[in-house]
Amino acid sequence: MASSMTMTTSFFGGAVATKPATATTRPSQLAVRASMDLEKAVEKSSNTRRGLVLSAVGVAAASSVTKVALGISVGFSPVNPCTLEILDIAKFAVSEYNKNKKAALAVEYVTSAEKATDTSPIFVNTFKLGIAAKDTRTGTIDNYVAVVASVVLPPKTELVSFEPLPK
């Protein structure tokens, strides 16, 4: 098969350049099939790898949440309770408590915040928060302790416990 060339000129009538003409023939069925098989193999191996990583993260996250839920010694260190992240976590905890207990609490302020220090995976953040919440039905403000676990990959936040502090 002879190769053909296309001639082009610049807008101003300058130099003439030659370039190969674009091919008008389609790839053979064998080439298409080989390409599709390669794509399937790459997709399968990357999905398997991704699945293994996600399952490992899930197992590690579940073990940390279980430790906190069972009260197995998880160390906590204080963090600044006045950050937006902590306020969002406190709002999430109160919202989940309201859904589960049919309550009507609203966050007044966060009294204290601690983050778990010895959770094994780096993809799980566990927080213990002291929350002053107002019952919107009665107007009384009480203090609560909430434990919230947040998994980074895949993103999921879970309320582990929410208990009122004795007066």
Summary of the structure (lengths in Angstrom):
residues: 167
radius of gyration: 30.0
end to end distance: 92.6
largest distance: 93.5
contacts: 410
relative contact order: 0.13
helix: 36%
strand: 34%
